[in-house]
Amino acid sequence: MQTRVGWFAVVAMLVALACCGGDASTRLDDDDPAAAAREAELRALLGLPDRAELPYIPFGNPPSAAKIELGRRLFYERRLSGNGTQACADCHLQALAFSDGKALPVGSTGETLTRNSQGLANVAYAASLTWASDGLLTLEQQIHIPLTNDNPVELGLTDGVRDSVLASLGEDPSYAQAFASAFSDGAVTLERVIFALATFCRTMVSRGSAYDRYLAGDASALTSEQKLGADLFFGERFECFHCHNGSLFTGSYRDARDEEPRLSFFNNGLYNVGGDGSYPRYDQGLYDLTGNPEHRGLFRPPSLRNVALTAPYMHDGTIATLRGVVEHYVAGGRLVADGPYAGDGRASPLKSGLVRPFDASPAEIDAVVAFLDALTDLEFVSDSRFAAPE
């Protein structure tokens, strides 16, 4: 039975398929005697802690140390934007678990985007990317969007400037050498920029929180309040774990064992415009892609690891604090009293049945917030492997 990614067993095949942009993962039989050694090699390359699963990796983009380092440089490279003013890192700050601290990000041309910048911790395990897409299933597919999108403009690497930007990178001797190390012929192409960025992002694994130490046997890693918060989080009254489950606290998850991604989208009662479950017209979640009226307000539940660092919250950044988020769910949705988006989300006909009002004391809400704070990994946000290269 096939269960493991085995990049190093089929290097020649991968190199050939990389040119074709293949998208199926490569797996290795359990009875292969070299499987454990190859898995250890891949773990070391990606910097995975022992307790972290192997991530799913598309067939056509095998990782390498040179590709990781090139991706790190490109992540911080402002020349990769159309006007040379913005890099990926400007909307994904390491100190904030690679979120940006804003309700809504601003693109390289000053255009305000419609969705909050998500943190990138453990993004290698996301079954789908962005807040509400069932079609962007790999980092390679997703990274193309912020690089090249023109409505709205993010980095602005659009058709009119793309060739000149890529040519300027190729004319830089240090980049010419880096691309030659990462790819056989050294050509600088958009596809290879994306492959390198995706490979670097797959190394952003965060498993060093107080909660992880607690799971490893350190009973003192959590305070009594945080332990109470964990009991409430995983209990049937708060029911947080139904949407935020597993090792990454999200139902949207995929690792090397998964043949298919486990997609997860919920309407959490944030809006109920017009009383029919609608969200603001500028962003109705999965509905904007599928056109299915029942998909209005469906968004992917983000991972809660490092969530204390990624405020503000929700897909549009409209809840400022973690306590506000917990209170939202205790209330069973949000009442927007007036304005163009007025409506009672608590009464939304499209809201998930898991989001319903219940009684909770202020002390219990504080405990859940304290537990969420215990998911912060301070080593991750200071790890030099993810910082800007000198």
Sequence and secondary structure as in RCSB ss.txt:
>XXXX:A:sequence
MQTRVGWFAVVAMLVALACCGGDASTRLDDDDPAAAAREAELRALLGLPDRAELPYIPFGNPPSAAKIELGRRLF
YERRLSGNGTQACADCHLQALAFSDGKALPVGSTGETLTRNSQGLANVAYAASLTWASDGLLTLEQQIHIPLTND
NPVELGLTDGVRDSVLASLGEDPSYAQAFASAFSDGAVTLERVIFALATFCRTMVSRGSAYDRYLAGDASALTSE
QKLGADLFFGERFECFHCHNGSLFTGSYRDARDEEPRLSFFNNGLYNVGGDGSYPRYDQGLYDLTGNPEHRGLFR
PPSLRNVALTAPYMHDGTIATLRGVVEHYVAGGRLVADGPYAGDGRASPLKSGLVRPFDASPAEIDAVVAFLDAL
TDLEFVSDSRFAAPE
>XXXX:A:secstr
 EEEE GGGSHHHHHHHHTTT  S  EEETT TTHHHHHHHHHHHHT  TTS  B   TT    HHHHHHHHHHH
T GGGSTTS   GGGTSBGGGTTB SSSS B TTS B SS     TTGGG SS SSS SS  SHHHHHHHHHH B
TTBSS   HHHHHHHHHHHHHSHHHHHHHHHHSTT    HHHHHHHHHHHHTT     SHHHHHHTT GGGS HH
HHHHHHHHTSTTT GGGTS TTTT S B BTT SS B   B  SS  BTTTTB  TT  BTHHHH  GGGTTBB 
    TTGGGS SBSTT  B SHHHHHHHHHHTS EE SSTT EEGGG TTS TT       HHHHHHHHHHHHTT
  TTGGG GGGS   
